[in-house]
Each structure stands twice: as C-alpha cells, then as structure tokens.
Amino acid sequence: MTRRIQTLVVASTLSLLLVVIGLWLPVPFVLLSPGPVTDTLGRPDGKPLIEIEGRQTYPTSGRLELTTVEEIPRLNVLGAVRGWLNSDQAVVPRELVQPPGTSDEQIRQENTVAMIDSQDQATAAALGELGVAATGTSVVVYRLGERLPAEGKLLPGDVIVSVNGTAVTTQGQLRDEIARVRPGQPVTISYVRDGGEPARADITTVPAPDDQGRPVIGIITTEKRSYPFTVTIRLKDVGGPSAGLMFALGIVDLLGPEQLTGGQTIAGTGTIDAAGTVGPIGGIQQKLLGARRSGAMAFLVPAGNCADARESAPDGLRLIRVETLKDAIGDLHALADNPQANVPTC
C-alpha cells in the first residue's frame, strides 16, 4: 500500500470516527411527542379522575379526553435529526421549555403547582357556570424565589395557615401580616403540606427589591377556593396548566343532568381561569395527533391556537374553536344533538 493510500485510509477512518462521536454529542434542544390521552370522565388506577363528594352527580357516557405532550429533555445530535425527520415530533430549543438558570427540579415543581392551580381554576369556572359560589379561600405557595429566606423551608403546594399566630385565608392578609415586622425580623409561618398535619417554619424576612422598607420572605402565592362540597381531581405524572378546560368540562358533565358528549369521544386542551376564559397552550400539533389516535371525532381548540392547529390537523378530526367554557358547553350540546352541527371551527 502506497503512502498516499495509507494517508487516505487513516484520514477516512478518523473522519468517520469523528462523525460517529459527533452524533452522540448533546444539543440544547427538547423533543416533543404525542403524550398519553386521559378521559376526565374515566377511572384511571381504578378511581374516578374527578370525584365529587357531598353533591348529587349524574351518569355520563362518551369520553372527554385531555391530551398531553411527552418531553425528552436530553437530546444528542442523532436524536435531534430523527426528531426533525419525524412529522409526528417537534424539536424545539430547550430554553422555550426550561428557561436558562432553572433546574430540572424547579421546572418539575413549577409544573406540579401549575397543575394544582389549573385544577382550582377549572373547579371555580365549572361551579361558577353552574351557579355554585365559593364558601372560602386558602393561600397556597406557588413558587419560591432563589436564594431567598423561604427557600428550603417552604415548598410549592404548601397551604399557609397563619403568620405569627394570626390566621390568613387570602393573599392580602398574608402580605399584611408579614408587613407587621421590619425587614430582618423573623416571622413564624404555619402551613400544611400534602394534606398532612400543620407544621411551622421560622423565616427571617429581607427587604423587598423594589421597597427596602417592606419585608418579604421570597414566595409567590395563589388562592385556592373551597365549596359546599368536595371536588377532587386525580392525575399523576402530568404537569402544567393546559388540562384546565377539560377538567372544567368533566366537572360540568358530572354535576349536570344533561350529558355533554352524547356518547361521543371529544378531546381538547386549553388553560382556563376562574371566569371561564380559555387560553392557548403549547404542543398543539402533538396533542392533535394523540387525540386522533385515541379515536376522537372532535377537538376543542383554544382560539389562540387555531392558526397552528389548522396547519397540523390530522384527517378526520374536526377542530372546534372555543374562547370560553360557556362556548365549549354550548358547542358540545349542539354536537351531542347532531354531530354535523354548525359550530365555530378553526
């Protein structure tokens, strides 16, 4: 073998080796795929996903399916290329899913709390639509500030009961009680975690970034409402707020004498607030694919997602445009009477 051929063989081998190694290098992208589809009227793990105690419920038929997106947060070059070539998947920059400077655990906690908050908002929207008023509120930790006093002492989802022995049931009361001390002084926070026994945490306040005279402990909170009866939503291994609309519809279907689905399979997605306003979500393409595979005949699309939904809608899946919970209920009643009914679409 001549020197020139030897050089070419060595160079080719090294180049191939570099290509192979390069395919396994990590890249800052996340892979999105269609995730599991869950019937909000069903019984995952043998228990109702939505359970109502203390109020009459009515039999249901059909399915109201919430859709999800499965994320693969760690990709190499090969995985990213495969994702780009697969029309059922999407490869997006990691910073769109996980903002710079946040850890996987922080994202998990925030998604968990967002799911809890969406359940409360969905319950409020559904019961408001049915004319049921809240009987009270409680304050729930939504997020902790990094390197601030509450970090390591409170967790997202903790229900704050009192501050320095004074009961608090609203965010305004919480702020007022903390404001009774000077920055640098401690406060005693009583809280309940995961429905357990009350516990206490002594937390030293610090000055607020925007007002050096105002004490803070470094938490962001939300308010959870209570009602004359209990609504429990059980959904494991799913985070974020995008199931809110389907939770609300499931509650309305169980509490109302008229069935919403007419025996059909309806899928959908969308955030919801206590007033019943439906908001847009991410991953609409993957959720549409998951719904079609589950056999859904129609998909409830937040108005803000209609443009993207039109571009990626699978054949045979009707896109129903919704802006409010009231819209969705009216559309479902129309479809239950006539699957070809003229309802707003994307």
C-alpha positions as a Python dict, from the first residue, in 0.01 Angstrom:
ca = {
    (1, 'M'): (0, 0, 0),
    (2, 'T'): (143, 335, -102),
    (3, 'R'): (190, 616, 149),
    (4, 'R'): (-83, 815, -25),
    (5, 'I'): (-339, 534, 10),
    (6, 'Q'): (-239, 485, 373),
    (7, 'T'): (-296, 855, 437),
    (8, 'L'): (-640, 841, 275),
    (9, 'V'): (-741, 532, 477),
    (10, 'V'): (-629, 690, 806),
    (11, 'A'): (-798, 1021, 724),
    (12, 'S'): (-1121, 849, 623),
    (13, 'T'): (-1123, 637, 937),
    (14, 'L'): (-1065, 940, 1159),
    (15, 'S'): (-1335, 1137, 978),
    (16, 'L'): (-1585, 852, 1019),
    (17, 'L'): (-1492, 821, 1385),
    (18, 'L'): (-1546, 1193, 1439),
    (19, 'V'): (-1885, 1176, 1268),
    (20, 'V'): (-1993, 882, 1486),
    (21, 'I'): (-1875, 1057, 1804),
    (22, 'G'): (-2043, 1381, 1691),
    (23, 'L'): (-2380, 1209, 1655),
    (24, 'W'): (-2378, 1138, 2029),
    (25, 'L'): (-2289, 1489, 2139),
    (26, 'P'): (-2563, 1663, 2344),
    (27, 'V'): (-2755, 1951, 2184),
    (28, 'P'): (-2963, 2226, 2354),
    (29, 'F'): (-3297, 2103, 2220),
    (30, 'V'): (-3604, 1920, 2354),
    (31, 'L'): (-3806, 1657, 2167),
    (32, 'L'): (-4186, 1686, 2183),
    (33, 'S'): (-4403, 1382, 2102),
    (34, 'P'): (-4774, 1298, 2141),
    (35, 'G'): (-4829, 1201, 2504),
    (36, 'P'): (-5093, 989, 2680),
    (37, 'V'): (-5461, 1077, 2639),
    (38, 'T'): (-5677, 1054, 2952),
    (39, 'D'): (-6056, 1051, 2986),
    (40, 'T'): (-6159, 1304, 3252),
    (41, 'L'): (-6480, 1103, 3299),
    (42, 'G'): (-6285, 779, 3342),
    (43, 'R'): (-6133, 582, 3627),
    (44, 'P'): (-5753, 562, 3591),
    (45, 'D'): (-5598, 334, 3855),
    (46, 'G'): (-5948, 218, 3949),
    (47, 'K'): (-6057, 554, 4096),
    (48, 'P'): (-6252, 835, 3929),
    (49, 'L'): (-6024, 1100, 3782),
    (50, 'I'): (-6282, 1356, 3902),
    (51, 'E'): (-6454, 1261, 4228),
    (52, 'I'): (-6732, 1474, 4378),
    (53, 'E'): (-6845, 1416, 4737),
    (54, 'G'): (-7141, 1584, 4905),
    (55, 'R'): (-7333, 1666, 4588),
    (56, 'Q'): (-7551, 1463, 4352),
    (57, 'T'): (-7378, 1352, 4033),
    (58, 'Y'): (-7527, 1210, 3714),
    (59, 'P'): (-7430, 920, 3487),
    (60, 'T'): (-7215, 1007, 3188),
    (61, 'S'): (-7135, 847, 2858),
    (62, 'G'): (-6875, 908, 2594),
    (63, 'R'): (-6532, 1049, 2672),
    (64, 'L'): (-6388, 1392, 2745),
    (65, 'E'): (-6018, 1341, 2679),
    (66, 'L'): (-5737, 1567, 2791),
    (67, 'T'): (-5429, 1548, 2574),
    (68, 'T'): (-5064, 1577, 2674),
    (69, 'V'): (-4719, 1621, 2526),
    (70, 'E'): (-4429, 1394, 2615),
    (71, 'E'): (-4095, 1572, 2651),
    (72, 'I'): (-3748, 1423, 2607),
    (73, 'P'): (-3529, 1696, 2759),
    (74, 'R'): (-3186, 1549, 2681),
    (75, 'L'): (-3106, 1509, 2313),
    (76, 'N'): (-2796, 1424, 2117),
    (77, 'V'): (-2736, 1512, 1753),
    (78, 'L'): (-2872, 1178, 1632),
    (79, 'G'): (-3191, 1213, 1838),
    (80, 'A'): (-3245, 1568, 1713),
    (81, 'V'): (-3205, 1463, 1350),
    (82, 'R'): (-3451, 1177, 1396),
    (83, 'G'): (-3698, 1419, 1554),
    (84, 'W'): (-3664, 1669, 1270),
    (85, 'L'): (-3732, 1392, 1018),
    (86, 'N'): (-4040, 1263, 1206),
    (87, 'S'): (-4353, 1462, 1122),
    (88, 'D'): (-4520, 1349, 1447),
    (89, 'Q'): (-4250, 1511, 1661),
    (90, 'A'): (-4108, 1858, 1713),
    (91, 'V'): (-3757, 1964, 1813),
    (92, 'V'): (-3756, 2298, 1996),
    (93, 'P'): (-3486, 2498, 2176),
    (94, 'R'): (-3457, 2388, 2538),
    (95, 'E'): (-3487, 2749, 2659),
    (96, 'L'): (-3851, 2751, 2541),
    (97, 'V'): (-3928, 2469, 2783),
    (98, 'Q'): (-3669, 2532, 3054),
    (99, 'P'): (-3563, 2897, 3096),
    (100, 'P'): (-3189, 2949, 3146),
    (101, 'G'): (-3083, 2929, 3508),
    (102, 'T'): (-3360, 2692, 3619),
    (103, 'S'): (-3301, 2333, 3726),
    (104, 'D'): (-3499, 2023, 3629),
    (105, 'E'): (-3634, 2007, 3985),
    (106, 'Q'): (-3753, 2368, 3972),
    (107, 'I'): (-3933, 2302, 3645),
    (108, 'R'): (-4093, 1988, 3792),
    (109, 'Q'): (-4214, 2178, 4098),
    (110, 'E'): (-4349, 2466, 3892),
    (111, 'N'): (-4534, 2228, 3658),
    (112, 'T'): (-4682, 2044, 3954),
    (113, 'V'): (-4807, 2364, 4114),
    (114, 'A'): (-4937, 2490, 3777),
    (115, 'M'): (-5139, 2169, 3752),
    (116, 'I'): (-5277, 2218, 4105),
    (117, 'D'): (-5367, 2578, 4022),
    (118, 'S'): (-5534, 2474, 3696),
    (119, 'Q'): (-5750, 2226, 3887),
    (120, 'D'): (-5864, 2501, 4124),
    (121, 'Q'): (-5931, 2741, 3837),
    (122, 'A'): (-6120, 2470, 3648),
    (123, 'T'): (-6332, 2391, 3953),
    (124, 'A'): (-6408, 2761, 4003),
    (125, 'A'): (-6501, 2806, 3636),
    (126, 'A'): (-6722, 2495, 3628),
    (127, 'L'): (-6904, 2570, 3952),
    (128, 'G'): (-6942, 2935, 3855),
    (129, 'E'): (-7107, 2820, 3533),
    (130, 'L'): (-7343, 2606, 3744),
    (131, 'G'): (-7417, 2889, 3987),
    (132, 'V'): (-7229, 2744, 4287),
    (133, 'A'): (-7050, 3009, 4495),
    (134, 'A'): (-6725, 2956, 4687),
    (135, 'T'): (-6750, 2942, 5067),
    (136, 'G'): (-6390, 3043, 5142),
    (137, 'T'): (-6030, 3061, 5026),
    (138, 'S'): (-5685, 2947, 5136),
    (139, 'V'): (-5336, 3068, 5041),
    (140, 'V'): (-5108, 2825, 4855),
    (141, 'V'): (-4738, 2865, 4781),
    (142, 'Y'): (-4695, 2879, 4404),
    (143, 'R'): (-4323, 2949, 4363),
    (144, 'L'): (-4013, 3015, 4574),
    (145, 'G'): (-3756, 3282, 4496),
    (146, 'E'): (-3400, 3156, 4459),
    (147, 'R'): (-3161, 3233, 4745),
    (148, 'L'): (-3442, 3399, 4945),
    (149, 'P'): (-3538, 3315, 5304),
    (150, 'A'): (-3828, 3075, 5236),
    (151, 'E'): (-3614, 2851, 5015),
    (152, 'G'): (-3559, 2519, 5187),
    (153, 'K'): (-3833, 2586, 5444),
    (154, 'L'): (-4148, 2601, 5233),
    (155, 'L'): (-4236, 2413, 4913),
    (156, 'P'): (-4470, 2484, 4622),
    (157, 'G'): (-4812, 2349, 4715),
    (158, 'D'): (-4784, 2427, 5087),
    (159, 'V'): (-5106, 2579, 5229),
    (160, 'I'): (-5027, 2873, 5456),
    (161, 'V'): (-5250, 2870, 5764),
    (162, 'S'): (-5120, 3158, 5977),
    (163, 'V'): (-4844, 3416, 6024),
    (164, 'N'): (-4723, 3474, 6383),
    (165, 'G'): (-5037, 3303, 6509),
    (166, 'T'): (-5283, 3511, 6304),
    (167, 'A'): (-5494, 3310, 6057),
    (168, 'V'): (-5464, 3405, 5689),
    (169, 'T'): (-5703, 3296, 5415),
    (170, 'T'): (-5621, 3548, 5142),
    (171, 'Q'): (-5304, 3678, 4979),
    (172, 'G'): (-5384, 4026, 5107),
    (173, 'Q'): (-5395, 3903, 5466),
    (174, 'L'): (-5065, 3721, 5417),
    (175, 'R'): (-4894, 4039, 5292),
    (176, 'D'): (-5044, 4247, 5575),
    (177, 'E'): (-4926, 4010, 5848),
    (178, 'I'): (-4572, 3987, 5712),
    (179, 'A'): (-4566, 4368, 5682),
    (180, 'R'): (-4618, 4399, 6059),
    (181, 'V'): (-4246, 4326, 6116),
    (182, 'R'): (-3939, 4515, 5993),
    (183, 'P'): (-3705, 4370, 5729),
    (184, 'G'): (-3454, 4145, 5904),
    (185, 'Q'): (-3702, 4030, 6169),
    (186, 'P'): (-3839, 3673, 6172),
    (187, 'V'): (-4194, 3555, 6114),
    (188, 'T'): (-4345, 3219, 6208),
    (189, 'I'): (-4535, 3060, 5921),
    (190, 'S'): (-4778, 2778, 5999),
    (191, 'Y'): (-4856, 2561, 5697),
    (192, 'V'): (-4999, 2227, 5582),
    (193, 'R'): (-4812, 2011, 5332),
    (194, 'D'): (-4977, 1739, 5121),
    (195, 'G'): (-5284, 1731, 5343),
    (196, 'G'): (-5082, 1633, 5650),
    (197, 'E'): (-5055, 1780, 5995),
    (198, 'P'): (-4985, 2154, 6044),
    (199, 'A'): (-4615, 2244, 6067),
    (200, 'R'): (-4421, 2563, 6142),
    (201, 'A'): (-4127, 2742, 5986),
    (202, 'D'): (-3940, 3039, 6135),
    (203, 'I'): (-3827, 3258, 5844),
    (204, 'T'): (-3623, 3577, 5866),
    (205, 'T'): (-3756, 3849, 5637),
    (206, 'V'): (-3546, 4054, 5393),
    (207, 'P'): (-3615, 4390, 5222),
    (208, 'A'): (-3822, 4375, 4904),
    (209, 'P'): (-3616, 4453, 4591),
    (210, 'D'): (-3847, 4740, 4499),
    (211, 'D'): (-3901, 4877, 4852),
    (212, 'Q'): (-3627, 4847, 5113),
    (213, 'G'): (-3877, 4919, 5389),
    (214, 'R'): (-4111, 4631, 5302),
    (215, 'P'): (-4031, 4283, 5443),
    (216, 'V'): (-4066, 3971, 5227),
    (217, 'I'): (-3983, 3603, 5269),
    (218, 'G'): (-3948, 3521, 4898),
    (219, 'I'): (-4266, 3337, 4793),
    (220, 'I'): (-4527, 3380, 4522),
    (221, 'T'): (-4871, 3253, 4623),
    (222, 'T'): (-5211, 3177, 4475),
    (223, 'E'): (-5554, 3140, 4633),
    (224, 'K'): (-5747, 2812, 4644),
    (225, 'R'): (-6125, 2821, 4683),
    (226, 'S'): (-6348, 2594, 4892),
    (227, 'Y'): (-6710, 2499, 4821),
    (228, 'P'): (-7012, 2340, 4995),
    (229, 'F'): (-6894, 2004, 4859),
    (230, 'T'): (-6560, 1850, 4764),
    (231, 'V'): (-6419, 1819, 4414),
    (232, 'T'): (-6107, 1603, 4389),
    (233, 'I'): (-5907, 1567, 4069),
    (234, 'R'): (-5653, 1284, 4047),
    (235, 'L'): (-5399, 1290, 3766),
    (236, 'K'): (-5049, 1150, 3806),
    (237, 'D'): (-4733, 1229, 3612),
    (238, 'V'): (-4880, 1528, 3427),
    (239, 'G'): (-4784, 1888, 3495),
    (240, 'G'): (-4869, 2232, 3367),
    (241, 'P'): (-5197, 2421, 3325),
    (242, 'S'): (-5317, 2301, 2985),
    (243, 'A'): (-5575, 2047, 3111),
    (244, 'G'): (-5788, 2317, 3273),
    (245, 'L'): (-6062, 2329, 3007),
    (246, 'M'): (-6112, 1952, 3004),
    (247, 'F'): (-6118, 1937, 3386),
    (248, 'A'): (-6391, 2203, 3389),
    (249, 'L'): (-6598, 2020, 3126),
    (250, 'G'): (-6567, 1695, 3320),
    (251, 'I'): (-6698, 1863, 3637),
    (252, 'V'): (-6990, 2022, 3449),
    (253, 'D'): (-7078, 1687, 3289),
    (254, 'L'): (-7082, 1506, 3624),
    (255, 'L'): (-7288, 1771, 3803),
    (256, 'G'): (-7535, 1849, 3523),
    (257, 'P'): (-7830, 1624, 3434),
    (258, 'E'): (-7765, 1669, 3060),
    (259, 'Q'): (-7470, 1475, 2919),
    (260, 'L'): (-7221, 1683, 2724),
    (261, 'T'): (-7080, 1423, 2486),
    (262, 'G'): (-7387, 1240, 2361),
    (263, 'G'): (-7180, 920, 2381),
    (264, 'Q'): (-6907, 1058, 2154),
    (265, 'T'): (-6533, 1092, 2215),
    (266, 'I'): (-6431, 1457, 2241),
    (267, 'A'): (-6072, 1564, 2303),
    (268, 'G'): (-5930, 1905, 2376),
    (269, 'T'): (-5685, 2127, 2555),
    (270, 'G'): (-5656, 2479, 2692),
    (271, 'T'): (-5585, 2670, 3010),
    (272, 'I'): (-5878, 2819, 3197),
    (273, 'D'): (-5925, 3087, 3459),
    (274, 'A'): (-6192, 3119, 3727),
    (275, 'A'): (-6405, 3335, 3495),
    (276, 'G'): (-6409, 3056, 3233),
    (277, 'T'): (-6176, 3219, 2978),
    (278, 'V'): (-5986, 2960, 2773),
    (279, 'G'): (-5619, 3032, 2695),
    (280, 'P'): (-5370, 2892, 2441),
    (281, 'I'): (-5119, 2618, 2513),
    (282, 'G'): (-4800, 2470, 2367),
    (283, 'G'): (-4755, 2149, 2170),
    (284, 'I'): (-5086, 2170, 1982),
    (285, 'Q'): (-4957, 1955, 1694),
    (286, 'Q'): (-4864, 1665, 1919),
    (287, 'K'): (-5191, 1691, 2113),
    (288, 'L'): (-5395, 1676, 1793),
    (289, 'L'): (-5211, 1360, 1687),
    (290, 'G'): (-5268, 1200, 2026),
    (291, 'A'): (-5639, 1280, 2005),
    (292, 'R'): (-5677, 1133, 1656),
    (293, 'R'): (-5504, 811, 1762),
    (294, 'S'): (-5745, 782, 2055),
    (295, 'G'): (-6044, 788, 1820),
    (296, 'A'): (-6171, 1139, 1899),
    (297, 'M'): (-6420, 1281, 1648),
    (298, 'A'): (-6367, 1644, 1750),
    (299, 'F'): (-6102, 1852, 1925),
    (300, 'L'): (-6167, 2165, 2133),
    (301, 'V'): (-5901, 2419, 2030),
    (302, 'P'): (-5831, 2743, 2220),
    (303, 'A'): (-5891, 3033, 1981),
    (304, 'G'): (-5528, 3140, 2023),
    (305, 'N'): (-5408, 2806, 1886),
    (306, 'C'): (-5634, 2790, 1580),
    (307, 'A'): (-5374, 2907, 1327),
    (308, 'D'): (-5124, 2637, 1428),
    (309, 'A'): (-5397, 2375, 1461),
    (310, 'R'): (-5515, 2432, 1104),
    (311, 'E'): (-5167, 2364, 970),
    (312, 'S'): (-5123, 2035, 1154),
    (313, 'A'): (-5473, 1891, 1193),
    (314, 'P'): (-5487, 1519, 1106),
    (315, 'D'): (-5753, 1400, 863),
    (316, 'G'): (-6087, 1315, 1019),
    (317, 'L'): (-6050, 1533, 1330),
    (318, 'R'): (-6288, 1829, 1349),
    (319, 'L'): (-6141, 2142, 1511),
    (320, 'I'): (-6388, 2327, 1736),
    (321, 'R'): (-6281, 2684, 1822),
    (322, 'V'): (-6350, 2789, 2184),
    (323, 'E'): (-6287, 3109, 2376),
    (324, 'T'): (-6479, 3038, 2698),
    (325, 'L'): (-6614, 2747, 2896),
    (326, 'K'): (-6966, 2860, 2807),
    (327, 'D'): (-6872, 2835, 2437),
    (328, 'A'): (-6743, 2483, 2483),
    (329, 'I'): (-7053, 2368, 2672),
    (330, 'G'): (-7284, 2511, 2407),
    (331, 'D'): (-7081, 2353, 2126),
    (332, 'L'): (-7084, 2012, 2293),
    (333, 'H'): (-7461, 2023, 2346),
    (334, 'A'): (-7503, 2106, 1977),
    (335, 'L'): (-7272, 1822, 1869),
    (336, 'A'): (-7446, 1578, 2104),
    (337, 'D'): (-7776, 1651, 1927),
    (338, 'N'): (-7619, 1649, 1580),
    (339, 'P'): (-7253, 1551, 1514),
    (340, 'Q'): (-7265, 1765, 1196),
    (341, 'A'): (-7400, 2072, 1378),
    (342, 'N'): (-7276, 2414, 1263),
    (343, 'V'): (-7044, 2522, 1546),
    (344, 'P'): (-6744, 2761, 1536),
    (345, 'T'): (-6437, 2591, 1391),
    (346, 'C'): (-6076, 2681, 1325),
}
